[in-house]
Amino acid sequence: MPEITIKYKNKKTLEALIDFSKYFDFSVVLPNKKTVEKISYINGVEIILADKSIDISETENIFTGKNIISKDVRKTAWQRKK
């Protein structure tokens, strides 16, 4: 069965959709609050949200003792070209 996702701002919109579903033979399924979209896209690049299960201990030896300051990285590497 085909599915569609509708985003709305007003609660009355949801109530209207539920009423319409009785007459036009479709169902309204409310998502679980725990369900979070894990993948998003920014300028066509897929971004996967992190969770606590990821083990980053392997990267510890790369950054330890390098005296890397995040402020300096933001100034040099993350600047947009104008």
QUIDA-V56100 format. One record per pair of residues at least 24 apart in sequence whose ideal C-beta (glycine too) atoms are under 7 Angstrom apart, sorted by the first residue. I is the first residue (numbers start at 0). J is the second residue. Records with the same first field share a line. If there is no record, write none. Layout:
# QUIDA-V56100
I: J ; J
This chain:
# QUIDA-V56100
none
